[in-house]
Amino acid sequence: MAQYAAMRSIGAYVPKKVLSNSDLEKMVDTTDEWIIKRTGIKERHIAAKHESTSDMGAKAASLAIERSGIAKEDIDLVLCATVTPDYFNMPSTACIISKKLDITNVQAFDISAACSGFVYLLSIAKAFIESGMKKNILIIGAEKFSSIVDYTDRATCILFGDGAGAAIISATSDKKESIVDIHASADGTYADFLVTPAPGSVNPANQKMLDEKLNFVQMKGNETFKLAVKTLTQDVIEILESNNLQASDIPHFVPHQANYRIIKAVGDSLGMTKEQVVLTVDKYGNTSAASIPMAINDIYESGRLKEGDLMLLDTFGGGLTWASALLPFAGKTK
Ligand code: ACO
């Protein structure tokens, strides 16, 4: 019998500490008004010093497991998307999260696709399940972006926040519950739009890295903005067309939460109403791979998401990478 992949649950973790725009006004030459006008961000949450990406990922994952009703022992793959792993080389953050959750002796690995990480993971989980290799997959998007942000650079430090989101993707024989479609792509031509130059094989960790602040994120903001609007819009048009759907058929459009102006431009050009578009960028900022699952968790916790509701995910990030996904929420809702 054919085996399909269904999203059974969602969970998220938001660190306690809030970094508001007025806090940033005291750190760099910026204003609350400028940040809100250019990005829509009012505040973002920042992990505590002792709190790692895996700590946040494990908390989000715990909630996703609990809400799925699936026993921990039945999880057969753990995947984590992050560009701010606990350790830059090894072990993977997925291995550390597995250990923290006491899910050992199952395959676990990380992927790096920046803000597109969670939707990339969905495509991997779908393939593993449809091929019959796995039955219950824990996917996690977790970021401690504050660990790679230069808090003296006003062009980047206002944008990013920390957090984590997770979901359980399980096998089902019921096609109605299954992930409908995923489109994912990349173009390394634009690799220098978003980059942390060190540490890595190009620039191994050394004094130069520290002197030149190569360990912090660098971004071509304006160029990224333009390409984001174009790609995010095109992505949605293509996935809707190839599934014979209209924008009006989608109750929940969940775009990557990078900038309100990007989300508004994409939503408007697709004719989406305010009610369709999920917005969390004002309170969390850009949390990279955690942004999409944190946004889904928001509509889950507010009771807006109902069982079987169709979601359209749309994301874009460093690489450059981009991806969209159409899927119903196949878990129990509030
Ligand atoms: N406060 C005040 N002024 C600022 C600030 C700030 N925080 N940051 C920049 N400025 C200034 C600039 O210096 C510039 O001044 P100038 O005109 O005197 O030179 C002016 O504001 C305009 O700067 P721009 O960079 O052109 O501003 P823009 O409108 O493009 O907004 C922003 C900048 C918010 C970064 C925008 O370009 C953006 O959101 N880009 C996309 C980022 C993104 O989506 N990333 C997604 C992927 S993230 C990932 O994958 C991890």
Residues whose N, C-alpha, C, O or C-beta is under 5 A from the ligand:
A	BS01	ACO	D29 T30 T31 W34 R38 T39 A114 C115 R154 A155 I158 G221 N222 T224 F225 A228 A258 N259 S288 F316 G317 G318
